[in-house]
């Protein structure tokens, strides 16, 4: 949506900790002490998002779009001596991100929080991979949320699972406010996509549809309207529906948001 993402890139070299020759301490700590689903832990190890360093710490690894490791969070496995730290020169635009190519993103403060949520989802819904996951390493690296939204515009559902304390509540509020301002800016710039998951016909009958194939998009005052009924017939656009393009003009913008103090109107 034309968003400018703040950067916190480091010019110094990022170096992962030295790997141990096994993952026994890490696996035991995560599955027995933290009660993380064992299949999830194995998935992380197999995808190189997790390994044990020579000091028996968990090392959670984040990657950039080129699959190069650029972030790592260490967590000790000794329950009598707490140790948590990010590796020097980690990239906080990326943070620890599990990309399952989902349209839903869950955001939490720590990697353990993210894995705990994934464990609950695996137990209650079956497939934890139906979501993407982002651990912010606190509440101040919020730019990572917008970085990943920019990288994956197909994400249409953001679930904030930050801690229920002042820092978490403040961070959640700031994220929501920025998302709203981004939406207003997109409308002002005539650059946006409105997706539909239900079509209502002239006489009131409605039908559920795929939002991927049913939308109105606007860019540079050129609008595209596409509908698809998922019928066996290809129809005009080959998708079981119709696609039309229009030249639009918009001289003013009226946006209303409901707040606890009443409606706010932006012109």
C-alpha angles and dihedrals in degrees: 000000000000092000120165108220117210112236130219098177119157122224092204122088120273113219125185118225117261113275123239120227093251143019099226098121093044093049093047093047095049098042101035105029100029095029093225115166108267093222090056091051091050090048090054092049093047092049092048093244090119138035141151118252125214090267090058093251125143110248114200111195130206124198137204126230090278091056091249116143108248104154136043136175121197124207125181121237094207103102092198094058118042118216126173125159142146117237113256115268094018115165108244093192088069102031115163106328130173109198115197093163090251127150089226124077125194116199125196136163102246137028090242089055091052093048092047090054091047089051092053091048091049090052096045105030103023101226116067088177089075086087138052116228132212127186113196100195089235132338103288099071093074092137087079090069093056092042092058093042087054091049093048111034090173089076106104101162123063118187114193111203100173123150119284094243136097094274093048094045092048092049092049091051092050092050092050092048092051092048090052093049090049090053092050090048091051090053092047090051092046090236114124147104124229111199126201128206095179133041121206116204129214096269096045101266113135136195134194114245140177113272088211091068101030116066150112114234127189126196129158091348091304114121128199120196116192130177128178125182096191091238124157088245115085093216121182102325098035090246099087094269147047138289122200131179126205140180109234136189127202123183098174142022128217116188124173125193125186114227134174088264094050135270121337117205123204121194 
